[in-house]
Amino acid sequence: MSSKSLAPVDAAKAAKDPQTVAQRGPITAPALVRFKREGQPIVMVTAYDATFGRLIDEAGVDVILVGDSLGMVMQGHPHTLEVTLEHMIYHTRCVQRVVQTALIVADLPFMSYQVSAEQALLSAGRLIQEGGAAAVKLEGGGPEREAAIRRIVAAGIPVMGHLGLTPQSVHQFGGFRVQARENEAAERLRRDALGIQEAGAFALVIEGVPAALAREVSESLEIPTIGIGAGVGCDGQVLVIQDLLGLEDRFKPRFVKRYADLAQTVRDAVGAYADEVRGRDFPGDEHSFSGSGKRAPRRAVAAGGGYGPK
């Protein structure tokens, strides 16, 4: 069954069906370029561990980004600048172990590619070889970034670019602010997008820019654009999983839509557990094991006790 032949609602349902997901097979970098030609929006979500990696993959997304945003949502930093290449390799490997279908893209973290094209290649190689990524992403444009992209692509590694509000430049921007509102900056973004495409990148993230500009850039490129805070005119969209699920509820950027309120769900569940422990209501007999050598009650086995039937 081809999702291309379905109505939009039916195609969305099919994308989440486990059988349909399995039939799609692994998604590749060239497939995203084909998606753009066919007018199929690209769905990208971040993941940093095996649990979310598996669930997000089973939901039928096209791309899982192991982003250096882990510095903020996993490590508690105010920005991404303290994330190292070793951190990225570790988290990419965690995700890669469980993902069956989605394309795994890993971020090149701050100062792992800015020194030279040779450094960029070596760092990208480690994310592929040690982390198990299928592609890498780097931020920024201009001649130096284009040289790095060419060097990485020449080694057979797919590269995704990233323009606009590039988080690794947060100090230069004076904070997380919308970019390319002025004519000169908008023209530079247009020029950099074309340069990144010509250097061999297979896709481009556009973050935190006016929607009209993002649409214009998207329409000017042959490679797909994936937007975050860049309007609906991009060829796809990406959100951080903690934002999408409402796990981060201390603030809400304008571009985020929460599809669940799991922060409160977590508080309620852990609070209920704490109450039962303090009241000695947990664990009950059904959560305990017998020392008699007899099999545990069938209901305990059916509950999936991780220590076996006794």
C-alpha contacts under 8 A as a table, 3 or more apart, distances in Angstrom:
res1	aa1	res2	aa2	distance
1	M	20	T	7.90
2	S	5	S	5.65
2	S	6	L	7.13
3	S	6	L	5.18
3	S	10	D	7.90
3	S	11	A	4.92
3	S	14	A	6.96
3	S	15	A	7.51
4	K	11	A	7.29
4	K	40	Q	7.71
6	L	9	V	7.91
6	L	10	D	5.75
6	L	11	A	5.25
7	A	10	D	5.24
7	A	11	A	5.96
8	P	11	A	5.08
8	P	12	A	6.19
9	V	12	A	5.18
9	V	13	K	6.39
10	D	13	K	5.10
10	D	14	A	6.11
11	A	14	A	5.00
11	A	15	A	6.11
12	A	15	A	5.19
12	A	16	K	6.84
13	K	16	K	5.50
13	K	17	D	6.56
14	A	17	D	5.11
14	A	20	T	6.11
14	A	21	V	7.97
15	A	20	T	6.30
15	A	21	V	6.17
15	A	59	A	7.43
15	A	60	G	5.15
15	A	61	V	7.73
16	K	20	T	7.31
16	K	21	V	6.67
16	K	58	E	6.92
16	K	59	A	4.85
16	K	60	G	4.79
17	D	20	T	5.25
17	D	21	V	6.13
17	D	59	A	7.66
17	D	60	G	7.54
18	P	21	V	5.03
18	P	22	A	6.18
18	P	58	E	6.42
18	P	59	A	7.85
18	P	60	G	7.91
19	Q	22	A	5.16
19	Q	23	Q	6.21
20	T	23	Q	5.02
20	T	24	R	6.32
21	V	24	R	5.34
21	V	25	G	7.21
21	V	58	E	7.06
21	V	60	G	5.83
21	V	101	T	7.12
22	A	25	G	5.76
22	A	100	Q	7.94
22	A	101	T	7.10
24	R	27	I	7.56
24	R	101	T	7.35
25	G	100	Q	7.80
25	G	101	T	5.65
26	P	100	Q	6.53
26	P	101	T	4.11
26	P	102	A	6.11
26	P	103	L	6.92
27	I	31	A	6.31
27	I	32	L	7.92
27	I	62	D	6.69
27	I	63	V	7.84
27	I	101	T	5.88
27	I	102	A	5.47
27	I	103	L	5.20
28	T	31	A	5.15
28	T	32	L	6.94
28	T	103	L	5.82
28	T	134	A	7.88
29	A	32	L	5.50
29	A	33	V	7.12
29	A	103	L	7.25
29	A	135	A	7.57
29	A	158	P	6.81
29	A	202	F	6.50
30	P	33	V	5.26
30	P	34	R	6.50
30	P	202	F	7.17
31	A	34	R	4.95
31	A	35	F	6.16
32	L	35	F	4.87
32	L	36	K	6.47
32	L	42	I	7.24
32	L	202	F	7.86
32	L	203	A	7.70
32	L	224	P	6.88
33	V	36	K	5.25
33	V	37	R	6.58
33	V	202	F	6.91
33	V	203	A	7.53
33	V	222	E	7.60
33	V	223	I	5.64
33	V	224	P	5.95
34	R	37	R	5.06
34	R	38	E	6.20
35	F	38	E	5.11
35	F	39	G	6.03
35	F	40	Q	4.90
35	F	41	P	6.93
35	F	42	I	7.17
36	K	39	G	5.03
36	K	40	Q	5.94
36	K	41	P	7.13
36	K	222	E	7.95
36	K	223	I	7.27
36	K	224	P	5.66
36	K	235	D	6.39
37	R	40	Q	7.74
39	G	235	D	7.81
40	Q	235	D	7.73
41	P	235	D	5.43
41	P	236	G	4.88
41	P	237	Q	7.87
42	I	62	D	6.25
42	I	63	V	7.75
42	I	226	I	7.24
42	I	235	D	6.28
42	I	236	G	4.08
42	I	237	Q	6.47
43	V	61	V	5.33
43	V	62	D	5.26
43	V	63	V	6.34
43	V	236	G	5.74
43	V	237	Q	5.67
43	V	238	V	6.45
44	M	61	V	6.19
44	M	62	D	5.99
44	M	63	V	4.53
44	M	64	I	5.66
44	M	65	L	6.79
44	M	226	I	7.87
44	M	236	G	7.40
44	M	237	Q	6.07
44	M	238	V	4.55
44	M	239	L	6.97
45	V	56	I	7.59
45	V	61	V	7.25
45	V	63	V	6.59
45	V	64	I	5.23
45	V	65	L	6.02
45	V	238	V	5.27
45	V	239	L	5.28
45	V	240	V	5.96
45	V	241	I	6.11
46	T	64	I	5.42
46	T	65	L	4.49
46	T	66	V	5.61
46	T	67	G	6.33
46	T	238	V	7.61
46	T	239	L	6.66
46	T	240	V	5.06
46	T	241	I	5.50
47	A	52	F	5.93
47	A	53	G	5.44
47	A	56	I	7.75
47	A	64	I	6.35
47	A	65	L	6.27
47	A	66	V	5.41
47	A	67	G	7.49
47	A	95	V	6.98
47	A	240	V	7.73
47	A	241	I	6.59
48	Y	52	F	7.24
48	Y	53	G	6.99
48	Y	66	V	5.63
48	Y	67	G	7.53
48	Y	70	L	6.81
48	Y	91	H	5.33
48	Y	92	T	6.81
48	Y	94	C	7.21
48	Y	95	V	6.25
49	D	52	F	5.86
49	D	53	G	5.88
49	D	91	H	6.08
49	D	92	T	7.77
49	D	94	C	5.22
49	D	95	V	5.14
50	A	53	G	4.88
50	A	54	R	6.00
50	A	94	C	5.18
50	A	95	V	4.74
50	A	96	Q	7.71
50	A	97	R	7.04
50	A	98	V	6.08
51	T	54	R	5.50
51	T	55	L	6.45
52	F	55	L	5.07
52	F	56	I	5.83
52	F	95	V	7.98
53	G	56	I	5.35
53	G	57	D	6.07
53	G	64	I	7.62
53	G	95	V	5.14
53	G	96	Q	7.80
53	G	98	V	6.61
53	G	99	V	6.20
54	R	57	D	5.19
54	R	58	E	6.15
54	R	95	V	7.54
54	R	98	V	5.45
54	R	99	V	5.60
55	L	58	E	5.08
55	L	59	A	6.24
56	I	59	A	5.04
56	I	60	G	6.94
56	I	61	V	6.63
56	I	64	I	7.82
57	D	60	G	5.50
57	D	61	V	5.94
57	D	64	I	7.64
57	D	99	V	5.94
57	D	100	Q	7.03
57	D	101	T	6.52
57	D	102	A	5.93
58	E	61	V	7.76
60	G	102	A	7.60
61	V	64	I	7.30
61	V	102	A	6.29
62	D	101	T	7.74
62	D	102	A	4.95
62	D	103	L	6.31
63	V	102	A	4.98
63	V	103	L	4.62
63	V	104	I	5.99
63	V	105	V	7.14
64	I	102	A	6.13
64	I	103	L	6.04
64	I	104	I	4.99
64	I	105	V	6.26
65	L	104	I	6.00
65	L	105	V	4.87
65	L	106	A	5.86
65	L	107	D	7.51
66	V	70	L	7.91
66	V	88	M	7.52
66	V	91	H	7.12
66	V	92	T	5.94
66	V	95	V	7.78
66	V	104	I	7.20
66	V	105	V	6.14
66	V	106	A	4.77
66	V	107	D	6.36
67	G	70	L	6.10
67	G	88	M	7.87
67	G	106	A	6.06
67	G	107	D	5.13
68	D	71	G	5.90
68	D	80	T	5.84
68	D	83	V	6.38
68	D	88	M	7.00
68	D	107	D	5.82
68	D	108	L	7.60
68	D	109	P	6.07
69	S	72	M	5.45
69	S	73	V	6.45
69	S	79	H	7.60
69	S	80	T	5.72
69	S	240	V	7.97
70	L	73	V	5.09
70	L	74	M	4.83
70	L	75	Q	6.40
70	L	80	T	7.37
70	L	83	V	7.76
71	G	74	M	5.81
71	G	75	Q	4.86
71	G	76	G	6.31
71	G	77	H	5.59
71	G	78	P	7.84
71	G	79	H	6.54
71	G	80	T	4.94
71	G	81	L	7.55
71	G	82	E	6.75
71	G	83	V	5.64
72	M	75	Q	5.67
72	M	76	G	4.80
72	M	77	H	4.68
72	M	78	P	5.78
72	M	79	H	5.75
72	M	80	T	6.27
73	V	76	G	5.83
73	V	77	H	7.75
73	V	242	Q	7.24
77	H	80	T	7.07
77	H	82	E	7.67
79	H	82	E	7.57
79	H	167	P	7.32
79	H	168	Q	7.81
79	H	170	V	7.69
80	T	83	V	5.87
80	T	109	P	7.87
80	T	110	F	7.67
80	T	167	P	6.82
80	T	168	Q	6.33
81	L	109	P	7.51
81	L	110	F	5.74
81	L	168	Q	6.08
82	E	110	F	7.69
83	V	87	H	6.26
83	V	88	M	7.37
83	V	109	P	6.20
83	V	110	F	7.10
84	T	87	H	5.15
84	T	88	M	6.47
84	T	109	P	6.06
84	T	110	F	7.28
84	T	112	S	7.80
85	L	88	M	5.04
85	L	89	I	6.17
85	L	108	L	7.07
85	L	109	P	6.08
85	L	112	S	6.66
85	L	123	S	7.31
86	E	89	I	5.10
86	E	90	Y	6.18
87	H	90	Y	5.23
87	H	91	H	6.30
88	M	91	H	5.34
88	M	92	T	5.92
88	M	106	A	7.24
88	M	107	D	7.21
88	M	108	L	7.68
88	M	109	P	7.39
88	M	127	L	7.45
88	M	131	G	7.68
89	I	92	T	5.18
89	I	93	R	6.05
89	I	126	R	7.37
89	I	127	L	5.59
89	I	130	E	6.42
89	I	131	G	4.51
90	Y	93	R	5.26
90	Y	94	C	6.42
90	Y	131	G	6.53
91	H	94	C	5.04
91	H	95	V	6.43
91	H	131	G	7.71
92	T	95	V	5.23
92	T	96	Q	5.97
92	T	106	A	6.61
92	T	127	L	7.60
92	T	131	G	5.11
92	T	132	G	6.69
92	T	133	A	6.55
93	R	96	Q	5.00
93	R	97	R	6.28
93	R	130	E	7.36
93	R	131	G	4.46
93	R	132	G	5.82
93	R	133	A	7.73
94	C	97	R	5.72
94	C	98	V	7.62
95	V	98	V	5.96
95	V	99	V	6.43
96	Q	99	V	5.46
96	Q	104	I	7.23
96	Q	131	G	7.47
96	Q	132	G	5.93
96	Q	133	A	6.92
99	V	102	A	6.63
103	L	134	A	6.53
103	L	135	A	7.88
104	I	133	A	5.34
104	I	134	A	5.44
104	I	135	A	6.57
105	V	133	A	5.79
105	V	134	A	6.02
105	V	135	A	4.70
105	V	136	V	5.16
105	V	137	K	6.67
106	A	127	L	6.95
106	A	133	A	6.05
106	A	134	A	7.99
106	A	135	A	6.43
106	A	136	V	4.78
106	A	137	K	6.06
107	D	136	V	5.66
107	D	137	K	4.74
107	D	138	L	6.23
108	L	112	S	6.26
108	L	113	Y	7.00
108	L	123	S	7.22
108	L	124	A	6.93
108	L	136	V	6.55
108	L	137	K	5.92
108	L	138	L	5.49
109	P	112	S	5.69
109	P	113	Y	7.78
109	P	138	L	7.80
110	F	113	Y	7.36
110	F	114	Q	7.64
110	F	168	Q	6.19
111	M	114	Q	5.37
111	M	115	V	6.95
112	S	115	V	7.51
112	S	119	Q	6.79
112	S	120	A	6.36
112	S	123	S	6.12
113	Y	116	S	6.31
113	Y	117	A	6.87
113	Y	119	Q	5.44
113	Y	120	A	3.90
113	Y	121	L	7.67
113	Y	123	S	6.86
113	Y	138	L	7.99
113	Y	148	A	7.57
114	Q	117	A	7.73
114	Q	119	Q	7.66
114	Q	120	A	7.07
114	Q	145	R	7.90
115	V	119	Q	6.40
115	V	120	A	7.72
116	S	119	Q	5.18
116	S	120	A	6.32
116	S	144	E	7.81
116	S	148	A	7.11
117	A	120	A	4.95
117	A	121	L	6.23
117	A	144	E	7.60
117	A	145	R	7.93
117	A	147	A	6.12
117	A	148	A	4.17
117	A	149	I	7.74
117	A	151	R	6.16
117	A	152	I	7.83
118	E	121	L	5.15
118	E	122	L	6.32
118	E	148	A	7.45
118	E	151	R	7.29
119	Q	122	L	5.16
119	Q	123	S	6.15
120	A	123	S	5.23
120	A	124	A	6.03
120	A	148	A	5.98
120	A	151	R	7.95
120	A	152	I	7.07
121	L	124	A	5.09
121	L	125	G	5.97
121	L	148	A	7.18
121	L	151	R	6.35
121	L	152	I	4.96
121	L	155	A	7.83
122	L	125	G	5.05
122	L	126	R	6.40
123	S	126	R	5.22
123	S	127	L	6.52
124	A	127	L	5.18
124	A	128	I	6.41
124	A	136	V	6.41
124	A	152	I	7.06
124	A	157	I	7.62
125	G	128	I	5.15
125	G	129	Q	5.86
125	G	157	I	7.71
126	R	129	Q	5.01
126	R	130	E	5.22
126	R	131	G	6.72
127	L	130	E	5.64
127	L	131	G	4.64
127	L	132	G	6.45
127	L	133	A	5.92
127	L	136	V	7.44
128	I	131	G	5.51
128	I	132	G	4.87
128	I	133	A	4.70
128	I	134	A	6.25
128	I	135	A	7.15
128	I	136	V	7.98
128	I	157	I	7.91
129	Q	132	G	5.79
129	Q	133	A	7.70
133	A	136	V	7.17
134	A	157	I	7.62
134	A	158	P	7.29
135	A	157	I	6.14
135	A	158	P	4.80
135	A	159	V	5.75
135	A	160	M	7.28
136	V	157	I	7.53
136	V	158	P	6.51
136	V	159	V	5.11
136	V	160	M	6.13
137	K	159	V	5.64
137	K	160	M	4.52
137	K	161	G	5.67
137	K	162	H	7.12
138	L	159	V	7.54
138	L	160	M	6.65
138	L	161	G	5.48
138	L	162	H	6.15
139	E	145	R	7.96
139	E	161	G	6.03
139	E	162	H	4.61
139	E	163	L	6.34
139	E	166	T	6.07
139	E	168	Q	7.55
140	G	145	R	6.46
140	G	161	G	7.29
140	G	162	H	5.95
140	G	163	L	5.47
140	G	164	G	7.96
140	G	166	T	6.82
141	G	144	E	7.48
141	G	145	R	5.32
141	G	146	E	6.65
141	G	162	H	7.97
141	G	163	L	6.90
141	G	189	L	7.97
141	G	192	D	5.03
141	G	193	A	7.34
141	G	195	G	7.47
141	G	196	I	6.77
142	G	145	R	5.61
142	G	146	E	6.12
142	G	192	D	5.80
142	G	195	G	7.17
143	P	146	E	5.04
143	P	147	A	6.08
144	E	147	A	5.13
144	E	148	A	6.35
145	R	148	A	5.01
145	R	149	I	6.18
145	R	196	I	7.89
146	E	149	I	5.04
146	E	150	R	6.17
146	E	195	G	6.64
146	E	196	I	5.83
146	E	199	A	5.48
147	A	150	R	5.14
147	A	151	R	6.21
147	A	199	A	7.31
148	A	151	R	5.13
148	A	152	I	6.21
149	I	152	I	5.20
149	I	153	V	5.97
149	I	159	V	6.60
149	I	196	I	7.56
149	I	199	A	6.05
149	I	200	G	6.76
149	I	201	A	6.78
150	R	153	V	5.17
150	R	154	A	5.92
150	R	199	A	5.28
150	R	200	G	6.25
151	R	154	A	5.20
151	R	155	A	6.67
152	I	155	A	5.32
152	I	156	G	6.90
152	I	157	I	5.74
152	I	158	P	7.53
152	I	159	V	7.34
153	V	156	G	5.11
153	V	157	I	4.97
153	V	158	P	5.78
153	V	159	V	6.66
153	V	200	G	6.50
153	V	201	A	7.55
154	A	157	I	7.33
158	P	201	A	6.74
158	P	202	F	6.61
159	V	200	G	7.55
159	V	201	A	4.90
159	V	202	F	6.12
159	V	203	A	7.33
160	M	201	A	5.48
160	M	202	F	5.87
160	M	203	A	4.84
160	M	204	L	5.41
160	M	205	V	7.26
161	G	196	I	6.70
161	G	201	A	6.43
161	G	203	A	6.29
161	G	204	L	4.46
161	G	205	V	6.00
162	H	166	T	6.80
162	H	204	L	5.46
162	H	205	V	4.45
162	H	206	I	5.91
162	H	207	E	7.49
163	L	166	T	6.04
163	L	189	L	7.03
163	L	192	D	7.92
163	L	193	A	7.46
163	L	204	L	7.39
163	L	205	V	6.27
163	L	206	I	5.13
163	L	207	E	6.39
164	G	178	V	7.81
164	G	179	Q	5.62
164	G	180	A	6.82
164	G	189	L	7.05
164	G	206	I	5.70
164	G	207	E	5.05
164	G	208	G	5.91
164	G	209	V	5.94
165	L	169	S	7.88
165	L	176	F	7.09
165	L	177	R	6.91
165	L	178	V	6.40
165	L	179	Q	5.73
165	L	206	I	7.73
165	L	207	E	5.14
165	L	208	G	5.10
165	L	209	V	7.11
166	T	169	S	5.72
166	T	170	V	7.15
166	T	207	E	7.05
167	P	170	V	5.19
167	P	176	F	7.20
168	Q	171	H	7.97
169	S	172	Q	5.27
169	S	173	F	6.28
170	V	173	F	5.11
170	V	174	G	6.09
170	V	175	G	5.13
170	V	176	F	6.03
171	H	174	G	5.03
171	H	175	G	6.15
172	Q	175	G	7.82
173	F	176	F	7.04
173	F	177	R	6.92
174	G	177	R	7.56
177	R	208	G	7.26
178	V	181	R	7.39
178	V	208	G	4.83
178	V	209	V	5.47
178	V	210	P	7.60
179	Q	185	A	7.59
179	Q	208	G	6.05
179	Q	209	V	5.12
179	Q	210	P	7.72
180	A	183	N	7.23
180	A	184	E	7.70
180	A	185	A	4.58
180	A	186	A	4.49
180	A	189	L	7.08
180	A	209	V	5.93
180	A	210	P	7.31
181	R	185	A	6.84
181	R	186	A	6.42
181	R	209	V	7.12
181	R	210	P	6.70
182	E	185	A	5.47
182	E	186	A	6.10
183	N	186	A	5.05
183	N	187	E	6.09
184	E	187	E	5.20
184	E	188	R	6.25
185	A	188	R	5.01
185	A	189	L	6.25
186	A	189	L	5.12
186	A	190	R	6.35
186	A	213	L	7.30
187	E	190	R	5.07
187	E	191	R	6.22
188	R	191	R	5.04
188	R	192	D	5.99
189	L	192	D	5.03
189	L	193	A	6.01
190	R	193	A	5.25
190	R	194	L	6.50
190	R	217	V	6.12
191	R	194	L	5.37
191	R	195	G	6.22
192	D	195	G	4.90
192	D	196	I	6.06
193	A	196	I	5.18
193	A	197	Q	6.32
193	A	204	L	7.67
193	A	217	V	7.30
193	A	221	L	7.86
194	L	197	Q	5.09
194	L	198	E	6.13
194	L	221	L	6.97
195	G	198	E	5.05
195	G	199	A	6.06
196	I	199	A	5.06
196	I	200	G	6.68
196	I	201	A	5.94
197	Q	200	G	5.40
197	Q	201	A	5.24
197	Q	202	F	7.14
197	Q	203	A	7.75
197	Q	221	L	7.44
197	Q	222	E	7.88
197	Q	223	I	6.83
198	E	201	A	7.40
201	A	204	L	7.42
201	A	223	I	7.82
202	F	223	I	5.76
202	F	224	P	7.37
203	A	223	I	5.27
203	A	224	P	5.01
203	A	225	T	5.82
203	A	226	I	7.55
204	L	223	I	7.34
204	L	224	P	6.39
204	L	225	T	4.72
204	L	226	I	6.14
205	V	225	T	5.59
205	V	226	I	4.64
205	V	227	G	5.73
205	V	228	I	7.59
206	I	209	V	7.27
206	I	214	A	6.91
206	I	225	T	6.62
206	I	226	I	6.09
206	I	227	G	4.91
206	I	228	I	6.48
206	I	230	A	6.51
207	E	227	G	5.82
207	E	228	I	4.86
207	E	229	G	5.59
207	E	230	A	5.74
208	G	228	I	6.48
208	G	229	G	4.66
208	G	230	A	5.45
209	V	213	L	7.02
209	V	214	A	6.62
209	V	229	G	6.77
209	V	230	A	5.25
210	P	213	L	5.48
210	P	214	A	6.40
210	P	230	A	5.98
210	P	231	G	7.37
211	A	214	A	5.11
211	A	215	R	6.21
211	A	229	G	7.97
211	A	230	A	4.88
211	A	231	G	4.42
211	A	232	V	7.22
211	A	233	G	6.90
212	A	215	R	5.19
212	A	216	E	6.23
212	A	231	G	7.68
212	A	233	G	7.61
213	L	216	E	5.03
213	L	217	V	6.16
214	A	217	V	5.19
214	A	218	S	6.04
214	A	227	G	7.87
214	A	230	A	5.88
214	A	231	G	7.11
214	A	233	G	6.56
214	A	234	C	6.41
215	R	218	S	5.02
215	R	219	E	6.15
215	R	231	G	7.65
215	R	232	V	7.70
215	R	233	G	4.37
215	R	234	C	5.71
216	E	219	E	5.25
216	E	220	S	6.31
217	V	220	S	5.08
217	V	221	L	6.51
218	S	221	L	5.51
218	S	224	P	6.99
218	S	225	T	5.81
218	S	233	G	7.18
218	S	234	C	5.69
218	S	235	D	6.94
219	E	222	E	7.86
221	L	224	P	7.17
224	P	234	C	7.73
224	P	235	D	5.53
224	P	236	G	7.55
225	T	234	C	5.41
225	T	235	D	5.06
225	T	236	G	6.31
226	I	234	C	5.74
226	I	235	D	5.71
226	I	236	G	4.37
226	I	237	Q	4.93
226	I	238	V	6.52
227	G	230	A	5.19
227	G	231	G	6.90
227	G	232	V	7.71
227	G	234	C	5.57
227	G	235	D	7.53
227	G	236	G	6.08
227	G	237	Q	4.71
227	G	238	V	6.21
228	I	231	G	7.45
228	I	237	Q	6.01
228	I	238	V	5.65
228	I	239	L	6.69
228	I	255	F	7.01
229	G	254	R	7.75
229	G	255	F	4.79
229	G	256	V	7.80
230	A	233	G	7.74
230	A	234	C	7.35
231	G	234	C	6.85
232	V	237	Q	7.99
234	C	237	Q	7.16
239	L	243	D	6.95
239	L	244	L	6.33
239	L	256	V	7.35
240	V	243	D	5.37
240	V	244	L	6.24
241	I	244	L	4.96
241	I	245	L	6.09
242	Q	245	L	5.38
242	Q	246	G	6.05
242	Q	247	L	4.91
242	Q	248	E	5.74
243	D	246	G	5.14
243	D	247	L	6.21
243	D	248	E	5.73
243	D	249	D	7.90
243	D	252	K	7.79
243	D	256	V	6.62
243	D	257	K	7.52
243	D	258	R	6.33
244	L	247	L	7.81
244	L	256	V	7.03
244	L	257	K	6.24
244	L	258	R	4.75
244	L	259	Y	5.65
244	L	260	A	7.10
245	L	258	R	5.75
245	L	259	Y	5.60
245	L	260	A	4.75
245	L	261	D	6.14
245	L	262	L	5.95
246	G	249	D	5.90
246	G	258	R	5.33
246	G	259	Y	7.02
246	G	260	A	5.50
246	G	261	D	4.58
246	G	262	L	5.41
246	G	263	A	5.94
247	L	261	D	6.73
247	L	262	L	5.25
247	L	263	A	4.35
248	E	251	F	7.07
248	E	252	K	7.93
248	E	263	A	6.72
249	D	252	K	6.72
249	D	263	A	6.67
252	K	256	V	6.52
253	P	256	V	5.56
258	R	261	D	7.08
261	D	264	Q	6.09
261	D	265	T	6.69
262	L	265	T	4.65
262	L	266	V	5.92
263	A	266	V	5.27
263	A	267	R	6.37
264	Q	267	R	4.99
264	Q	268	D	6.05
265	T	268	D	5.16
265	T	269	A	6.09
266	V	269	A	5.15
266	V	270	V	6.02
267	R	270	V	5.37
267	R	271	G	5.84
268	D	271	G	5.05
268	D	272	A	6.07
269	A	272	A	5.12
269	A	273	Y	6.27
270	V	273	Y	5.00
270	V	274	A	6.12
271	G	274	A	5.05
271	G	275	D	6.20
272	A	275	D	5.11
272	A	276	E	6.30
273	Y	276	E	5.20
273	Y	277	V	6.20
273	Y	282	F	7.76
274	A	277	V	5.17
274	A	278	R	6.15
275	D	278	R	5.24
275	D	279	G	6.00
276	E	279	G	4.95
276	E	280	R	5.85
276	E	281	D	4.78
276	E	282	F	5.31
277	V	280	R	4.98
277	V	281	D	6.08
277	V	282	F	5.23
277	V	283	P	7.49
278	R	281	D	7.71
279	G	282	F	7.77
280	R	283	P	7.34
281	D	284	G	6.40
283	P	286	E	7.70
283	P	287	H	5.55
283	P	288	S	6.78
284	G	287	H	5.38
284	G	288	S	6.58
285	D	288	S	5.16
285	D	289	F	7.83
286	E	297	P	7.81
286	E	299	R	7.39
286	E	300	A	5.50
287	H	300	A	6.86
287	H	305	G	7.85
289	F	296	A	6.75
289	F	310	K	6.05
290	S	293	G	6.86
290	S	294	K	6.98
290	S	295	R	7.73
290	S	296	A	6.54
290	S	310	K	6.40
291	G	294	K	7.66
291	G	310	K	7.96
293	G	310	K	6.95
294	K	310	K	6.88
295	R	309	P	6.14
295	R	310	K	5.28
296	A	300	A	6.35
296	A	301	V	6.85
296	A	309	P	5.75
296	A	310	K	5.32
297	P	300	A	5.45
297	P	301	V	6.80
298	R	301	V	5.15
298	R	302	A	6.17
299	R	302	A	5.07
299	R	303	A	6.23
300	A	303	A	5.17
300	A	304	G	7.12
300	A	305	G	6.66
300	A	309	P	7.69
301	V	304	G	5.59
301	V	305	G	5.99
301	V	308	G	7.45
301	V	309	P	5.61
302	A	305	G	7.68
305	G	308	G	6.02
305	G	309	P	7.21
307	Y	310	K	7.67
